[in-house]
Amino acid sequence: MEAKMLDGRVAIITGASYGMGQTMAELFSEEGASVVLTARGKEKLDAVVEGIQEKGGKAIGIVADVCSKEDTEAVFQKTLETFGDVDILINNAGIGEQKMIDETEDDWMLHVMNTNLGGPMRYIREALKIFMPKNEGVIINISSVNGTRPFCGATYTSTKGALNTLTKNVAMRLVNTNIRCNAVAPGATITPAHITNKAGEQPGGAKMLEYSGHYVYFPGPECDPMDQAYACLYLASKMGRAVRGQVLQVCNGAFL
């Protein structure tokens, strides 16, 4: 039998009930990992978990909000109770938006910041309680090309730039350990959130795009969620063992 790249590993993936998170969970399961999926909605989450289990994979779903410290702690506790360990963390959950700075109210700003930046910080903090004692683990933050080319909403782009910085900061903290922290920065990727954004239906509509050099997809085609999942697999497996503190942009060359 061909060896799988993540045999025996346990991975927590936030925001995994659809889109990129779902694809990451399915791929990691196929590569031998036990996967823990989190999301705020139970129905879609359960459907993804059942699909993985039907294919022989080991998976559980936990309804949780990354903004909640209590939910975050419960995710790790349930993971340890079910699978006995945690080896990989993928911070995928996030909110997309297109609100211009002059339309951004405090409540919205704080909500997006708490989700897109506070969530990863909570999960990393909790993961390190497990990773540090055993001196092993992988952290992958899902950022965006907006982290360096900020054409979407003011708060969204700011959180992705901050997430890139956090990735490097955590990697520096862990430089003398066997724990790696990196990020994947997707470009235009065909997911429900991306389709909503193209249609101008995200919070803020499409007005911001008029000020951002006319956001277009070229020269490469839009990415598939599997393209992002493959990048995560590279970073999570032994192939990425010497990669630390990097933001791997996956965009088909559309945002060079």
C-alpha positions in Angstrom: 0.0 0.0 0.0 1.3 3.4 -0.9 2.2 5.5 2.1 0.1 8.6 2.6 1.6 11.9 3.4 -0.2 12.6 6.6 -0.6 9.1 8.1 -1.3 9.3 11.8 -1.6 13.1 11.9 -4.5 15.0 13.5 -5.5 18.2 11.8 -7.9 21.0 13.0 -9.3 23.1 10.2 -11.5 26.1 11.0 -14.2 27.3 8.6 -14.4 23.9 7.0 -18.1 23.5 6.1 -17.7 24.6 2.5 -15.2 26.1 0.0 -11.5 25.9 0.7 -11.8 24.6 4.2 -14.0 21.7 3.0 -11.5 20.8 0.3 -8.6 21.0 2.7 -10.3 18.6 5.1 -11.2 16.1 2.3 -7.7 16.2 0.9 -6.0 15.8 4.3 -8.3 12.9 5.1 -7.4 11.2 1.8 -3.8 11.6 2.8 -4.3 9.8 6.1 -5.0 12.5 8.6 -7.8 12.5 11.2 -9.6 15.7 10.6 -11.5 18.0 13.0 -13.7 20.5 11.1 -15.2 23.6 12.7 -17.9 26.0 11.5 -20.7 28.0 13.0 -23.4 26.2 11.0 -24.2 22.6 11.9 -26.1 21.4 8.9 -23.4 22.0 6.3 -20.7 20.9 8.7 -22.4 17.6 9.4 -22.8 17.0 5.6 -19.0 17.4 5.0 -18.1 15.2 7.9 -20.5 12.5 6.8 -19.0 12.7 3.3 -15.5 12.1 4.6 -16.6 9.3 6.9 -18.4 7.6 4.0 -15.1 7.4 2.2 -13.5 5.7 5.1 -11.9 8.8 6.6 -11.7 9.8 10.3 -13.5 13.1 10.9 -15.5 14.9 13.4 -17.3 18.3 13.2 -17.5 20.8 16.0 -19.9 23.8 15.9 -17.7 26.7 17.1 -17.2 30.4 16.7 -13.6 31.4 16.4 -14.5 34.6 18.2 -15.2 32.7 21.3 -12.4 31.7 23.7 -14.6 29.1 25.3 -15.5 27.6 21.9 -11.8 27.5 21.0 -10.8 25.7 24.1 -13.7 23.2 23.6 -12.5 22.4 20.1 -9.0 21.4 21.3 -10.5 19.5 24.3 -12.8 17.5 22.0 -10.1 16.8 19.6 -7.8 15.4 22.3 -10.7 13.3 23.7 -11.4 11.9 20.2 -8.0 11.5 18.6 -5.5 11.9 21.4 -3.4 14.6 19.9 -3.2 17.6 17.6 -0.4 17.9 14.9 -1.7 20.4 12.4 -3.7 23.6 12.7 -5.2 25.4 9.7 -6.7 28.8 10.4 -9.1 29.1 7.5 -12.3 30.7 9.0 -12.8 34.3 8.0 -15.1 37.0 6.8 -14.9 38.7 3.4 -16.1 42.2 2.8 -15.8 45.2 0.6 -16.7 48.1 2.9 -14.7 51.3 2.2 -13.1 53.0 5.2 -15.6 55.8 5.2 -18.4 53.3 5.4 -16.8 51.1 8.1 -18.5 51.3 11.5 -16.9 50.3 14.7 -19.1 47.3 15.4 -18.4 45.9 11.9 -14.7 46.6 12.1 -14.3 44.9 15.4 -16.4 41.9 14.3 -14.2 41.3 11.2 -11.0 41.9 13.1 -12.1 39.5 15.9 -12.8 36.8 13.3 -10.0 37.2 10.8 -7.2 38.0 13.2 -8.4 37.3 16.7 -9.6 33.8 15.7 -6.1 32.7 14.4 -4.4 34.2 17.5 -6.7 32.2 19.8 -6.2 29.0 17.9 -2.5 29.4 17.7 -2.3 30.1 21.4 -4.3 27.0 22.2 -2.4 24.8 19.7 1.0 25.8 21.2 -0.2 24.4 24.6 0.0 21.0 22.8 2.8 21.7 20.3 5.4 23.1 22.7 5.6 20.2 25.2 6.2 17.7 22.4 8.3 20.1 20.3 6.4 19.4 17.1 3.5 20.9 15.1 2.4 22.8 12.0 0.4 26.0 11.9 -1.0 27.3 8.6 -2.8 30.6 8.3 -5.1 31.3 5.4 -4.4 34.8 4.3 -5.1 36.5 1.0 -3.5 38.3 -1.9 -5.2 41.3 -0.2 -2.5 41.1 2.5 -0.2 42.8 0.1 -2.6 44.1 -2.6 -5.5 45.6 -0.6 -8.3 46.0 -3.1 -11.1 44.7 -0.9 -12.7 46.1 2.2 -10.7 48.3 4.6 -11.0 45.9 7.5 -10.6 42.7 5.6 -7.4 43.8 3.9 -6.0 45.1 7.1 -6.6 41.8 8.9 -4.9 39.9 6.1 -1.9 42.1 6.2 -1.9 41.6 10.0 -2.2 37.9 9.6 0.9 37.8 7.4 2.8 39.7 10.1 1.5 37.4 12.7 2.7 34.4 10.7 6.2 35.8 10.7 6.1 36.8 14.3 5.0 33.3 15.4 7.6 31.7 13.2 10.3 33.9 14.9 9.0 32.8 18.3 9.3 29.2 17.2 12.6 29.4 15.4 14.5 27.0 17.7 11.7 24.4 17.8 10.3 21.8 15.5 7.1 23.8 15.2 6.5 25.5 11.8 4.2 28.5 11.1 3.4 29.6 7.5 0.6 31.1 5.6 -1.1 30.5 2.2 -2.4 33.6 0.4 -5.1 32.6 -2.1 -5.9 34.7 -5.1 -9.2 34.5 -6.9 -10.5 31.0 -6.0 -13.8 29.6 -7.1 -15.7 29.4 -3.8 -19.2 30.6 -2.7 -17.5 33.6 -1.0 -15.6 34.5 -4.2 -18.7 34.2 -6.4 -20.6 36.5 -4.0 -17.8 39.0 -4.1 -17.7 39.0 -7.9 -21.4 39.7 -8.0 -21.0 42.7 -5.7 -23.0 41.0 -3.0 -20.6 41.0 -0.1 -21.0 43.7 2.6 -20.0 46.9 1.0 -21.0 45.8 -2.5 -18.4 46.5 -5.3 -17.8 50.2 -4.8 -14.3 49.7 -3.4 -13.2 48.0 -6.6 -13.6 51.3 -8.5 -10.8 52.7 -6.4 -8.5 49.8 -6.6 -7.2 49.8 -10.2 -10.2 47.8 -11.6 -9.8 44.4 -10.0 -9.4 42.0 -12.8 -8.4 38.3 -13.1 -5.3 38.0 -15.3 -3.2 36.7 -16.7 -3.9 33.3 -15.2 -7.3 31.7 -14.6 -9.1 31.6 -11.3 -7.8 29.0 -8.9 -9.7 25.9 -7.8 -10.0 25.3 -4.0 -7.8 22.2 -4.5 -5.0 24.5 -5.5 -5.1 26.0 -2.1 -5.5 22.6 -0.4 -2.4 21.3 -2.2 -0.4 24.3 -1.0 -1.5 23.5 2.6 -0.6 19.8 2.1 2.9 20.9 1.0 3.4 23.0 4.1 1.8 20.4 6.4 3.8 17.5 5.1 7.5 16.7 5.3 7.9 18.4 1.9 7.7 21.8 3.7 9.9 20.8 6.6 12.4 23.6 6.0 9.8 26.3 5.3 9.1 28.8 8.1 7.5 32.2 8.3 6.6 32.3 4.6 3.4 33.5 2.9 2.9 31.3 -0.1 0.8 33.1 -2.7 -1.4 30.8 -4.8 -3.0 32.9 -7.6 -2.1 31.6 -11.0 0.1 34.6 -11.5 -2.9 37.0 -11.4 -1.5 39.2 -8.6 2.2 39.4 -9.2 
